[in-house]
Amino acid sequence: MSDGMTLKAEEQAIDWMIRQRDPGFDDWDAFTAWLEMSPEHAAVFDRVASMDADLDQLPNPVEETAFSSEPARVNRRKWLGGAMAAALVGFISFSLLGNNVTRIETIAGEQRTVALADGSRIEINGATVIELDEDRPRFVRLATGEAMFHVVHRTGDPFMVEVGKAKIVDLGTAFNVIRRRNSLSVAVSEGLVLYNPQRENVKLNAGYGIEVWDGDGSPKVQAVDPLSIGGWSKGQLVYNGASIGQVAEDLGRTAGLTLVVAPDVAALPFRGALLVRDDNQQVIDDLTALAGIRSEKQKEGWLLTR
């Protein structure tokens, strides 16, 4: 069975698993018919059921509620519920890494949302890897890629995002983080974020962001349009001077496009808005028209040149 067919079978298996959690579920004839459609279906469903059983056996993290000093028990399945439900329309790779850490990985062109137990949520862009630590429910590690964080405020309990050696401390707000190949970008759309509070201690209010390049630890603060932050989740990428190389990397992550950028084009600045749509050629045409460059269709993807 091809990768595409296997992916569809995994989506259907997760759908059946969630539907069967309903006490009123009685569509067993249809479920049996689905199993009999292909030998692969039974094997895929067994894998999904095994993962579901593993989640039940894991210890529950302890969460403090915002209205009481008494700790409350939070079900791990609820913690991952947003991501499991999202898998109905696309597949997320989950890996239990030990020490109560869960790794969530999306493929290029895929966007997902994870709901956390404290009411916060994470919108995850394509080609992104994040790690959740059940022992630290207000902590997320972004290994690579891009995510938009919508954080519920808790007095005395800040939310932290770790990206490499950098730490981003949020005091109840919304902000976007990108870990590109050689840089880190943070942009705040609401509230206040602290970048590396024990070192640079840069405070970012809504409408501001920073960019830090590898090898140059000094963050560069810049004004950002709050309405454009996290626009990738709505199919819109807005730039004001980003390099063509960065734009190409973002399109690869957000739209799943394969772009090769000529060396004399990569550093050119780009300003404008790109609408991510099903017509990939139209996206490329928009980019080249706004940037004043050329594109050449290749066997896989496009080459961007002068």
ABEGO torsion letter per residue (X at the ends): XBAAAAAAAAAAAAAAAAAAABAABAAAAAAAAAAAABAAAAAAAAAAAAAAAAAAABBBBBBBBAABABBBBBBAAAAAAAAAAAAAAEBBBBBBAEGGBBBBBBBBGBBBBBBBAAGBBBBBBBGBBBBBBAABAABBBBABEBBBBBBBBBBGBBBBBBBEABBBBBAGBBBBBBBBAABBBBBBABEBBBBGAABAGBBBBBGBBBBBBBGBABBBBBBBBAAABGAAAAGBBBBBGBBAAAAAAAAAAAAGBBBBBBAAAAABBBBEBBBBBABAAAAAAAAAAAAGBBBBBBABEBBBBX
